[in-house]
Amino acid sequence: MNCDPCYLAVIPARAGSKRLPGKNYRVMSGKPLIAWTIESAIAANVDLDIVVTTDDANVKSVIQPYSEHITLIDRPTELASDSASSMDVLFHAIEKATRTGKHYQGVILLQPTSPLRTKEDIEGAFRLFEEKNATSVVSVTECEHSPLWSNTLNENKSMSAFIRDDFIGIRSQDLPSYFRLNGAIYIANMSTIETEKTFFNLPDSYAYIMERSHSIDIDEKLDFEFAEFLFSKRV
């Protein structure tokens, strides 16, 4: 396929955030939160066309310094509500980006709430994607605590049968490793995403494993403060 650039990078940043208002442009370690994702995408040695899709005037303002490297997509009101799905937002961005006749081999979704994701993470995920000839690559990180030591609780908080008998007495380091989605990187080839409309549970889909210290997904104030702390340790 002739493509220039070959991949579309979509950075979604809507205005609404109930747990941490204004988080996408809140200053973290000297820069607006979204700037960390934009800069890692620009710096990555990958052939990317970068777009930011937003309905937020403040986001539009803080990304102005990057206008030479990114394209702004105005997100319509119906795609900025709590009920709007990330896939609907992604397809809107793809439609806008390809309207001029551009053709992309694949798409990468980079959420601004993962500011500790580095350019090396993006490059590593793309290497895996291309080496495996994958339909999709999704970033994960090892679980901080094994889910084998987790369970639901009923109304009276009973711990009866909380842990399976075959895992009682086993040291935590001897339990099998589990991994969780970290929300940092989602890649798919364009034909797959347009047909399947998902990054998950696809044939030839692979996990890109990221360090825990790169995997903070900011949802609330505590996440934000922890990410700032981790940034301070990088200096």
C-alpha positions as CSV (number, residue, x, y, z in Angstrom):
1,M,0.0,0.0,0.0
2,N,1.2,3.5,-0.8
3,C,0.9,5.6,2.3
4,D,2.6,8.8,3.4
5,P,2.6,8.8,6.4
6,C,1.6,5.2,7.0
7,Y,-0.1,5.5,10.4
8,L,-2.7,7.8,11.8
9,A,-2.2,8.7,15.5
10,V,-5.4,9.8,17.2
11,I,-5.2,11.6,20.5
12,P,-8.7,12.1,22.1
13,A,-9.2,14.9,24.6
14,R,-12.8,15.7,25.5
15,A,-13.8,18.6,27.8
16,G,-15.8,16.6,30.4
17,S,-14.1,14.9,33.3
18,K,-16.1,14.5,36.5
19,R,-13.3,13.1,38.8
20,L,-10.6,15.5,37.7
21,P,-12.0,18.5,35.9
22,G,-9.7,20.0,33.2
23,K,-7.2,17.1,33.5
24,N,-6.2,17.1,29.8
25,Y,-4.7,20.7,30.1
26,R,-3.8,20.6,33.8
27,V,-0.1,21.3,34.2
28,M,2.0,18.3,35.1
29,S,5.7,18.8,35.6
30,G,5.7,22.0,33.7
31,K,3.5,21.1,30.8
32,P,-0.2,20.6,30.1
33,L,-1.0,16.9,30.5
34,I,-1.8,16.4,26.8
35,A,1.6,17.8,25.8
36,W,3.4,14.7,27.1
37,T,1.5,12.5,24.7
38,I,1.8,14.9,21.8
39,E,5.6,15.2,22.3
40,S,6.1,11.4,22.6
41,A,4.2,10.9,19.4
42,I,6.2,13.6,17.6
43,A,9.5,12.3,18.9
44,A,8.8,8.6,18.0
45,N,10.6,7.2,15.0
46,V,7.4,6.1,13.4
47,D,5.7,7.5,10.2
48,L,2.8,9.2,11.9
49,D,0.1,11.7,11.0
50,I,-1.0,13.1,14.4
51,V,-4.5,14.4,15.1
52,V,-6.0,15.7,18.3
53,T,-9.8,15.4,18.5
54,T,-11.4,17.6,21.1
55,D,-14.4,19.8,21.9
56,D,-12.4,21.7,24.6
57,A,-11.4,25.3,24.0
58,N,-8.7,25.1,26.6
59,V,-7.2,22.0,25.0
60,K,-7.3,23.8,21.6
61,S,-5.4,26.7,23.2
62,V,-2.6,24.6,24.9
63,I,-1.9,22.6,21.8
64,Q,-1.3,25.6,19.6
65,P,2.5,25.4,20.0
66,Y,2.4,22.0,18.3
67,S,0.3,23.1,15.3
68,E,3.1,22.5,12.9
69,H,3.2,18.8,13.8
70,I,-0.5,18.0,14.5
71,T,-3.9,18.5,13.1
72,L,-6.9,19.6,15.2
73,I,-10.2,17.9,14.7
74,D,-13.3,19.6,16.2
75,R,-15.2,16.9,18.0
76,P,-19.0,17.3,17.6
77,T,-21.2,17.6,20.7
78,E,-22.7,14.1,20.3
79,L,-19.2,12.6,20.6
80,A,-18.3,14.6,23.7
81,S,-20.8,13.2,26.1
82,D,-20.3,10.5,28.8
83,S,-22.2,8.0,26.6
84,A,-20.0,8.5,23.5
85,S,-17.8,5.5,22.9
86,S,-14.1,5.8,22.2
87,M,-14.6,3.8,19.0
88,D,-17.1,6.4,17.7
89,V,-14.6,9.1,18.4
90,L,-11.9,7.2,16.6
91,F,-14.0,6.5,13.5
92,H,-14.9,10.2,13.4
93,A,-11.2,11.1,13.4
94,I,-10.4,8.6,10.8
95,E,-13.2,9.9,8.5
96,K,-12.0,13.4,8.9
97,A,-8.3,12.5,8.4
98,T,-9.0,10.5,5.2
99,R,-11.5,12.9,3.7
100,T,-8.7,14.5,1.5
101,G,-7.8,11.1,0.0
102,K,-5.1,10.1,2.4
103,H,-4.6,6.3,2.9
104,Y,-3.2,4.8,6.1
105,Q,-1.9,1.4,6.8
106,G,-3.0,1.5,10.4
107,V,-4.1,3.6,13.3
108,I,-2.8,4.2,16.8
109,L,-4.9,5.5,19.7
110,L,-2.9,7.4,22.3
111,Q,-4.9,8.6,25.3
112,P,-3.5,11.8,27.0
113,T,-4.2,10.2,30.4
114,S,-1.1,8.1,29.9
115,P,1.6,10.8,30.1
116,L,4.4,8.5,31.2
117,R,4.3,6.5,28.0
118,T,7.5,7.3,26.2
119,K,8.5,7.5,22.5
120,E,10.4,4.2,23.1
121,D,7.1,2.6,24.1
122,I,5.4,3.8,20.9
123,E,8.4,2.6,18.8
124,G,8.5,-0.8,20.6
125,A,4.8,-1.3,20.1
126,F,5.1,-0.6,16.4
127,R,8.1,-2.9,16.0
128,L,6.0,-5.7,17.6
129,F,3.1,-4.8,15.3
130,E,5.2,-5.0,12.2
131,E,7.4,-8.0,13.2
132,K,4.3,-10.1,14.0
133,N,2.3,-8.8,11.0
134,A,-0.3,-8.2,13.6
135,T,-3.9,-7.2,13.2
136,S,-3.6,-5.3,16.5
137,V,-1.3,-4.6,19.4
138,V,-2.5,-3.4,22.8
139,S,-0.3,-2.3,25.7
140,V,-0.5,-4.0,29.0
141,T,1.5,-4.1,32.3
142,E,1.9,-6.7,35.0
143,C,-0.7,-6.6,37.7
144,E,0.5,-5.0,40.9
145,H,-1.4,-7.7,42.9
146,S,-2.5,-11.1,41.6
147,P,-6.2,-11.4,40.9
148,L,-6.0,-14.9,42.4
149,W,-6.0,-13.2,45.8
150,S,-9.0,-11.1,44.9
151,N,-12.7,-11.7,44.9
152,T,-16.1,-10.0,45.4
153,L,-17.7,-9.6,48.8
154,N,-21.3,-10.2,49.6
155,E,-23.4,-7.9,51.8
156,N,-22.2,-9.3,55.1
157,K,-18.5,-9.1,54.0
158,S,-18.0,-12.9,54.5
159,M,-14.5,-14.1,53.6
160,S,-15.7,-17.7,53.2
161,A,-14.2,-19.2,50.1
162,F,-12.6,-15.8,49.3
163,I,-9.5,-17.5,48.0
164,R,-9.5,-20.8,46.1
165,D,-8.2,-23.7,48.2
166,D,-5.4,-24.5,45.7
167,F,-3.9,-21.0,46.2
168,I,-4.0,-20.8,50.0
169,G,-0.5,-20.8,51.5
170,I,1.2,-20.1,48.2
171,R,3.7,-17.2,48.3
172,S,2.8,-14.2,46.1
173,Q,6.0,-14.5,44.1
174,D,5.0,-18.1,43.2
175,L,1.7,-17.2,41.8
176,P,1.4,-17.0,38.0
177,S,1.9,-13.5,36.4
178,Y,-1.3,-11.7,35.3
179,F,-1.4,-8.6,33.1
180,R,-3.9,-5.8,32.8
181,L,-4.7,-3.2,30.1
182,N,-2.9,0.1,30.9
183,G,-4.7,2.3,28.4
184,A,-1.5,3.7,26.9
185,I,-1.3,2.2,23.3
186,Y,-3.8,0.7,20.9
187,I,-2.7,-0.1,17.4
188,A,-4.6,-1.8,14.6
189,N,-4.3,-2.1,10.8
190,M,-6.9,0.0,9.1
191,S,-8.8,-2.7,7.4
192,T,-9.2,-4.6,10.7
193,I,-10.4,-1.7,12.7
194,E,-12.9,-0.7,10.0
195,T,-14.2,-4.3,9.8
196,E,-14.1,-5.5,13.4
197,K,-14.5,-2.1,15.1
198,T,-12.3,-3.2,18.0
199,F,-8.7,-3.7,19.1
200,F,-9.5,-6.7,21.2
201,N,-9.8,-10.5,20.9
202,L,-8.7,-10.6,17.3
203,P,-6.7,-13.3,15.5
204,D,-3.0,-12.3,15.4
205,S,-3.4,-9.7,18.2
206,Y,-0.5,-9.2,20.6
207,A,0.3,-7.6,23.9
208,Y,3.0,-4.9,24.2
209,I,4.3,-5.1,27.8
210,M,5.1,-1.8,29.4
211,E,6.8,-1.1,32.7
212,R,4.5,-0.3,35.6
213,S,6.2,3.1,36.0
214,H,5.1,4.0,32.4
215,S,1.6,2.7,32.9
216,I,-0.2,5.3,35.1
217,D,-3.6,6.0,33.7
218,I,-4.9,9.3,35.2
219,D,-8.5,9.2,36.3
220,E,-8.4,11.1,39.6
221,K,-6.2,13.4,41.6
222,L,-4.2,10.7,43.3
223,D,-3.2,9.3,39.9
224,F,-2.1,12.7,38.8
225,E,0.0,13.3,41.9
226,F,1.6,9.8,41.6
227,A,2.4,10.5,37.9
228,E,4.1,13.8,38.9
229,F,6.1,12.0,41.5
230,L,7.3,9.4,38.9
231,F,8.2,12.3,36.5
232,S,10.4,13.8,39.3
233,K,12.3,10.5,39.5
234,R,13.1,10.6,35.8
235,V,15.2,13.8,36.2
